[in-house]
Amino acid sequence: MSFTKNIFLVGMPGSGKSTVGRLLAARLGLDFYDLDSEIELGQDRSIADIFEDGEENLFRRIESATLLRFLKRENRFVMATGGGTPCFHNGIKLMNESGVTVYLDTPIDILINRTGKKLHRPLLQSNRDSTIKKLLNDRQSCYSQAIYALDTAALSLDQKIDKIISLSTE
């Protein structure tokens, strides 16, 4: 199976973008990139440090520039984006023009449970539950612009991957 477009996974922190993306790329024989990890590699510091140095605005500029570099690549790939990537600097529009975007629509209780295990998320350091609810509410209109939405609530990991492959080949 040969893919002519990139696949971008979008959604909230804790929606499973990195886990699904890594396995999806392996199944398709494509390169996988986690945008947050690529930012940290390129900046030689953590996202938390970037937030400390320049607040969210600096991070969003770096995030956008990193995304743009990947959009210029000729080889196709699967990318797990950061939770806010689609919502800043025309991110969702750029990704939609360069590939297939899939919104991993994940129930709020699952997001809260999964993000509670991770301490490296700068936007979720205080009042995590209410912050996640607010972020989801603020970002929903952006996520709804993804080419596809996948309700992940009742799907196993394999089912998510199968469904994304099916959507991406339509």
Buried (B, 14 or more C-beta within 10 A) or exposed (E): EEBEEBBBBBBBBBBBBBBBBBBBBEBBEBEBBBBBEBBBEEBEEBBBBBBEEEEBEEBBBBBBEBBEEBBEEEEBBBBBBBBBBBBBBEBBEBBBEBBBBBBBBBEBEBBBEBBEEEEEBBBBEEEBBEBBBEBBEEBEEBBEBBBBBBEBEEBEEEEBBBBBBEBBEE
